[in-house]
């Protein structure tokens, strides 16, 4: 007897429909799984057999063959267990196939028949919705993700164990819909008012948040680079519903989504150690997992001690910084992950960190080699580059904070973002932040007046800027004008933007 159930396989963030075909015959008891399953999927036969025994179905006299179609798609993970168990019940005559033929099943079975949560549930549900699936049954432990879909276009039911699923399919006791949990709301984080001194760096954070510009800070130990970076999320606008869905899906695939949480509403902040591998930062593994650059999508990726990262690791940032996605390709599979964080990098001025004070013992060659670990092409892609001075003790001794709070700065950031969003609404641009403006849109909305255009050309000549750096300087000037609330980009906007290009090759010569 042949029975078929339906489920979904995940490759990266892309879900594929899978038909679970089970052929049952009489003979020596066996349980074979084919269709390019990896080890976890092959082991499902042990979990399924034990779980079925718990509901009174014995397979001692059945010869079972399970085919996971399409057979050329690799199957990873434990989410196939429930679908295999349902198809087996249909194949051995314990459950009529018409009771589950148009339902998709996702869940890992324990030996007791309990349903355990699975990774990547949300992207699977999104794919099921797009394919017009009527009903999906998922583990109750995943109900936070299931409820996050919340648009009424897909019916989702949750179950604690296999017995509950069977009672539902037999019409005895319907399964409940997922309860909507509290979303993970932004916590009260670090406040910019706690930062003493560093007015240029505070301004750079505001510009970075307003226009989505990447930032590199060079300064001695104790200058406040890490402190500043950790306060950047407090300046960013809240996640939109679309962004929240993508962030939640990425965290679900990575297995770091807190249990019982629906949509993630807090912008991610990721700060990997400089010993991270290329797969850890960019993504990879088997099965494919998102790297830190994707886990920080729509949030902040902070790379402290930037030159200490392995060269091949940070050079891999070039393409995603331009495209906003990263493609992980292996011999037998490929996956595409979103990768558009706001990059904040920090580095010391030299190996000892004391350059250019008299106590620095580094030779000019050591300083040059240290800074040369970050390549020119990568620097070219970072809009804001500034040098932080040492913080004076008098500033640290202040009794009360001397700078604006995050709430005040965030108000200006939100107004600038609204201006950029309005351009997209009017069809003038395709993106919502100035940092991502393509060249054709930049020429259309750049708004340079004659004096600003002349100043920009002079700065490009003086600093020996590449064509890419020239465009990024113009984008920063556009953001400064948006913060001021002016349509035109003036000369003083360009001059301020130039202040944030401290590491360009012509800076020393111009000085």
C-alpha positions in Angstrom: 0.0 0.0 0.0 1.3 3.5 -0.9 0.6 6.7 1.1 1.9 10.3 0.6 2.3 13.1 3.1 3.7 16.6 2.6 6.4 18.6 4.3 9.0 21.3 3.5 12.8 21.1 3.3 15.1 24.2 4.0 18.2 25.2 2.1 19.4 28.4 3.6 16.3 30.6 3.9 14.6 29.0 0.9 12.0 26.3 1.5 11.2 23.5 -1.0 8.1 21.3 -1.1 8.9 17.6 -0.3 6.6 14.6 -0.9 7.0 11.8 1.7 6.0 8.6 -0.2 5.8 5.4 1.9 5.4 2.0 0.4 4.3 -0.8 2.8 4.5 -4.5 2.1 4.4 -7.7 4.0 7.6 -9.5 4.8 10.7 -9.3 6.9 10.4 -6.1 9.0 12.5 -3.2 7.5 12.5 0.6 7.3 14.5 2.2 4.5 14.7 6.0 3.8 15.8 7.1 0.4 15.8 10.5 -1.4 19.2 11.9 -0.5 18.7 12.0 3.3 21.6 13.0 5.5 22.3 11.2 8.8 19.6 13.0 10.9 16.9 12.2 8.4 18.0 8.5 8.1 17.8 8.2 11.8 14.2 9.3 11.7 13.2 5.6 11.2 14.2 4.9 14.8 12.3 7.8 16.3 9.2 7.2 14.1 9.1 3.5 15.0 9.3 4.2 18.7 6.7 7.0 18.5 4.2 4.9 16.6 4.5 2.1 19.2 3.4 4.7 21.8 0.1 5.2 19.9 -0.4 1.5 19.5 0.9 0.9 15.9 3.5 -1.9 15.7 5.6 -2.2 12.5 7.1 -5.7 13.2 5.5 -7.3 10.2 5.9 -4.4 7.7 8.5 -3.8 5.0 8.6 0.0 4.7 10.3 2.1 2.0 10.2 5.9 2.5 11.0 8.1 -0.5 11.6 11.8 0.0 10.9 13.5 -3.3 12.5 15.2 -5.2 15.3 12.8 -4.8 18.0 15.2 -6.0 17.4 17.7 -3.2 19.5 17.0 0.0 17.3 16.6 3.1 18.8 17.9 6.4 17.4 18.1 9.9 14.7 16.5 11.9 11.7 18.4 10.7 10.6 15.4 8.5 9.8 13.1 11.4 6.1 14.0 11.7 5.4 13.8 8.0 7.1 10.4 7.8 5.1 9.1 10.7 1.8 10.2 9.2 2.7 8.7 5.8 3.6 5.4 7.5 0.3 5.4 9.3 -1.5 5.8 5.9 0.6 3.1 4.3 -0.1 0.5 7.0 -3.8 1.3 6.9 -4.0 2.9 10.4 -5.1 6.3 9.0 -7.1 7.1 5.8 -5.0 9.1 3.4 -7.8 11.6 2.6 -7.6 12.8 6.2 -4.1 14.3 5.7 -3.6 14.5 1.9 -3.7 18.3 1.7 -1.9 19.1 5.0 1.8 19.8 5.5 3.5 18.4 8.6 6.6 19.7 10.4 8.2 18.5 13.6 10.8 16.3 15.3 9.5 13.2 17.2 10.9 12.0 20.4 10.9 8.3 21.3 7.8 9.0 23.5 5.9 10.6 20.6 6.3 14.1 21.9 6.9 16.8 19.2 10.0 18.9 19.6 10.7 22.3 17.9 12.5 22.6 14.6 14.8 25.3 13.2 13.7 27.5 10.4 9.9 27.1 10.9 9.1 30.7 9.9 10.7 30.6 6.4 9.0 27.2 5.8 5.6 28.7 6.7 6.2 31.7 4.5 7.0 29.3 1.6 3.8 27.3 2.4 1.7 30.4 2.3 3.2 31.5 -1.0 2.4 28.0 -2.5 -1.2 28.2 -1.4 -1.0 25.4 1.2 -4.2 25.1 3.2 -3.0 23.7 6.6 0.3 23.2 8.4 0.7 21.2 11.6 3.7 22.3 13.7 5.1 21.6 17.2 3.5 23.7 20.0 7.0 24.7 21.1 7.2 26.6 17.8 3.9 28.4 18.2 5.6 31.8 18.7 7.0 31.7 15.2 3.8 30.2 13.8 1.8 33.1 15.3 4.2 35.6 14.0 2.9 35.0 10.5 -0.4 36.3 11.7 -1.9 37.5 8.4 -4.7 34.9 8.1 -3.6 33.6 4.7 -2.3 30.2 6.1 -4.0 28.0 8.7 -1.6 26.7 11.3 -2.3 24.2 14.0 0.0 23.2 16.9 0.4 19.9 18.7 2.3 18.6 21.7 2.7 15.0 20.5 1.8 12.5 17.8 -1.4 11.4 19.7 -2.9 14.9 19.4 -2.2 15.0 15.7 -3.9 11.6 15.2 -6.9 12.8 17.2 -7.2 15.8 15.0 -6.9 13.8 11.8 -9.5 11.3 13.0 -11.9 14.2 13.8 -11.9 13.5 17.5 -10.2 16.6 18.9 -9.2 19.6 16.7 -5.8 21.0 17.2 -5.6 24.6 18.5 -4.3 27.5 16.5 -1.0 29.1 17.8 -1.4 31.7 20.6 0.1 35.0 19.8 3.0 35.6 22.3 4.5 38.8 23.2 7.0 40.0 20.6 10.6 40.6 21.6 10.4 44.3 22.1 13.4 46.6 22.1 15.0 46.7 25.5 16.1 49.9 27.2 19.7 49.8 26.0 22.8 51.9 26.5 22.3 55.7 26.2 24.4 58.0 24.1 24.3 60.5 27.0 26.7 58.2 28.9 29.5 59.0 26.4 31.7 61.8 27.7 33.6 63.8 25.1 34.1 62.6 21.5 31.7 65.1 19.8 32.9 64.2 16.3 32.3 60.5 16.9 28.8 61.2 18.4 28.0 63.1 15.2 29.3 60.3 13.1 26.9 57.9 14.9 24.0 60.2 14.2 24.9 60.4 10.5 25.5 56.6 10.3 22.0 55.9 11.8 20.3 58.5 9.7 21.6 57.3 6.3 22.6 53.7 7.0 26.3 54.5 6.5 29.0 52.1 7.6 31.6 53.4 10.1 35.2 52.8 10.9 36.7 54.3 14.1 40.5 54.5 14.6 41.6 55.5 18.1 43.8 54.5 21.1 42.5 52.0 23.7 40.0 53.7 26.0 38.9 56.3 23.5 35.4 54.9 23.6 35.1 53.0 20.4 33.3 50.0 21.8 31.1 52.2 24.0 30.1 54.3 21.0 29.3 51.2 18.9 27.1 49.6 21.5 25.0 52.8 21.6 24.3 52.9 17.9 21.2 50.6 18.0 19.6 53.1 20.4 19.6 55.6 17.6 18.1 53.4 14.9 14.4 53.4 14.0 12.3 50.3 15.1 12.2 47.4 12.7 9.4 47.5 10.1 7.1 44.4 9.9 8.9 43.3 6.8 12.3 43.6 8.4 11.1 41.9 11.6 9.9 38.9 9.5 13.3 38.5 7.8 15.3 39.0 11.0 13.1 36.4 12.8 13.5 33.9 9.9 17.3 34.3 10.0 17.5 33.8 13.7 15.1 30.8 13.5 17.4 29.1 10.9 20.4 29.7 13.1 18.6 28.3 16.1 19.1 31.4 18.3 15.5 32.5 18.4 14.4 32.7 22.1 11.7 30.1 22.9 8.1 31.4 22.9 9.0 34.6 21.0 7.1 35.8 18.0 8.5 38.5 15.8 11.9 39.9 16.8 11.4 43.7 17.2 14.9 44.6 18.6 17.6 45.4 16.0 20.3 42.8 16.3 23.8 43.8 17.6 26.5 41.2 16.9 30.1 41.5 17.9 32.1 38.4 16.9 35.6 37.8 18.2 38.4 38.5 15.8 39.3 34.8 15.7 36.0 34.0 13.9 36.3 31.8 10.8 35.1 32.8 7.3 32.1 30.5 7.7 31.3 32.0 11.1 31.3 35.5 9.8 30.0 35.1 6.2 27.9 31.9 6.5 28.4 28.2 5.5 28.5 24.8 7.1 26.5 21.8 6.3 23.6 22.3 6.4 23.9 26.0 5.5 23.8 28.4 8.4 23.8 32.2 8.3 27.0 33.9 9.5 27.4 36.9 11.8 26.9 39.3 8.9 23.4 37.8 8.3 22.6 37.5 12.0 23.2 41.2 12.2 20.9 41.9 9.2 18.9 45.2 9.7 21.0 45.8 12.9 24.6 46.5 13.8 27.7 44.3 13.1 30.6 45.4 15.3 34.0 44.2 14.4 36.4 45.3 17.1 40.2 45.0 16.6 39.5 45.1 12.8 43.0 44.4 11.6 43.3 41.3 13.8 40.6 39.5 11.7 42.1 37.1 9.2 42.5 38.8 5.8 40.4 36.3 3.9 37.6 36.8 6.4 37.2 40.6 6.3 37.9 40.7 2.5 34.8 38.6 2.2 32.8 41.6 3.4 33.3 43.5 0.1 30.5 41.9 -1.9 27.8 41.9 0.8 28.5 45.5 1.7 27.7 46.4 -1.9 24.8 43.9 -2.6 23.1 43.4 0.8 23.1 39.6 0.3 25.7 36.9 0.5 25.8 33.7 -1.6 27.3 30.7 0.1 28.1 28.1 -2.7 29.3 24.6 -2.1 29.7 21.7 -4.5 26.3 20.2 -3.9 24.2 23.2 -2.8 24.0 27.0 -2.7 22.2 29.3 -0.4 21.5 33.1 -0.3 21.2 35.0 2.9 20.2 38.6 3.5 23.3 40.5 4.7 22.6 44.2 5.1 23.8 45.2 8.6 25.2 48.6 9.5 28.9 47.8 9.8 30.9 49.4 12.6 34.6 48.6 12.8 37.2 49.7 15.3 41.0 49.6 15.3 43.9 51.0 17.2 46.3 53.4 15.5 49.2 51.0 15.8 50.0 47.6 17.4 50.6 49.1 20.8 47.8 51.5 20.5 49.7 54.6 21.6 50.6 56.2 18.3 51.4 59.1 17.8 52.3 59.8 21.5 55.9 59.8 22.7 55.3 56.5 24.5 54.6 54.6 21.3 57.5 52.3 20.4 56.2 51.1 17.0 58.4 51.9 14.0 56.8 53.6 11.0 57.0 50.3 9.1 55.1 48.5 11.9 52.4 51.1 11.9 52.1 51.0 8.1 51.9 47.2 8.1 49.3 47.1 10.8 47.0 49.6 9.1 47.7 47.8 5.8 45.9 44.7 7.0 42.7 46.5 6.1 42.8 46.8 2.3 42.2 50.0 0.3 39.2 48.4 -1.6 37.5 47.5 1.7 38.1 51.0 3.2 36.7 52.5 0.0 33.4 50.8 0.9 33.1 52.3 4.4 31.5 55.7 4.2 32.5 57.2 7.5 36.2 57.0 8.7 37.3 59.0 11.6 40.2 59.2 14.1 39.2 59.4 17.8 41.5 61.3 20.1 42.2 60.3 23.7 39.5 61.4 26.1 40.7 63.9 28.6 40.4 63.0 32.3 38.5 66.2 32.9 35.7 65.1 30.6 35.5 61.7 32.4 35.2 63.5 35.8 32.1 65.4 34.8 29.3 64.8 37.3 26.5 65.0 34.8 26.5 63.9 31.1 27.3 66.7 28.8 25.9 65.3 25.5 22.5 64.7 24.1 20.6 61.5 25.0 19.8 58.8 22.5 16.2 59.8 22.5 17.0 63.3 21.3 19.4 62.2 18.6 17.0 59.4 17.6 14.3 62.0 17.0 16.5 63.7 14.3 17.4 60.3 12.8 13.7 59.4 12.5 12.9 62.7 10.7 15.8 62.1 8.2 14.7 58.5 7.6 11.2 59.8 6.9 12.5 62.1 4.3 14.4 59.2 2.6 11.3 57.0 2.8 9.2 59.7 1.2 11.5 59.7 -1.8 10.9 56.0 -2.2 7.1 56.5 -1.9 7.2 59.1 -4.6 9.1 56.7 -6.8 12.3 58.8 -7.0 14.5 56.1 -5.5 14.3 52.3 -5.0 15.8 52.1 -1.5 15.0 53.7 1.9 18.5 54.8 3.0 21.0 57.1 1.3 23.9 54.7 1.8 22.3 52.2 -0.6 21.4 54.7 -3.3 22.4 53.4 -6.7 24.4 55.7 -8.9 21.4 56.5 -11.2 19.3 57.5 -8.2 22.1 59.5 -6.6 22.4 61.7 -9.6 18.6 62.3 -9.5 18.3 63.1 -5.8 21.8 64.2 -4.9 20.7 67.8 -4.9 24.2 69.4 -5.1 24.2 73.2 -5.7 27.0 74.8 -7.7 29.2 75.5 -4.6 28.8 72.0 -3.2 29.6 70.4 -6.6 32.8 72.5 -6.8 33.8 71.6 -3.2 33.1 67.9 -3.9 35.3 67.9 -7.0 38.1 69.7 -5.1 37.9 67.3 -2.2 38.1 64.3 -4.6 41.2 65.8 -6.2 42.8 66.7 -2.9 42.2 63.4 -1.2 42.8 61.3 -4.3 39.4 59.6 -4.1 38.3 56.7 -6.2 35.0 56.9 -8.1 33.4 54.8 -5.4 34.7 57.0 -2.6 33.5 60.1 -4.5 29.9 58.6 -4.7 30.0 57.7 -1.0 31.1 61.2 0.0 28.1 62.5 -2.0 25.8 60.1 -0.2 27.0 61.2 3.2 26.5 64.9 2.2 22.9 64.0 1.1 22.3 62.5 4.6 23.7 65.6 6.3 21.3 67.7 4.2 18.4 65.4 5.2 19.3 65.8 8.9 19.2 69.6 8.4 15.9 69.3 6.5 17.0 70.9 3.3 16.4 69.6 -0.2 19.6 71.0 -1.6 23.1 69.8 -0.6 25.2 72.8 0.2 28.9 73.4 0.4 29.0 73.1 4.2 27.4 69.6 3.9 30.2 68.5 1.6 32.8 70.0 4.0 31.4 68.1 6.9 31.2 64.9 4.9 34.9 65.3 4.1 35.7 65.4 7.9 34.5 61.7 8.0 37.1 60.5 5.4 40.2 60.5 7.6 41.8 57.3 6.2 41.6 58.2 2.5 45.0 57.8 0.7 45.4 61.5 -0.1 44.6 62.7 3.5 48.3 62.8 4.7 49.5 64.4 1.5 46.8 67.0 1.6 47.7 67.8 5.2 
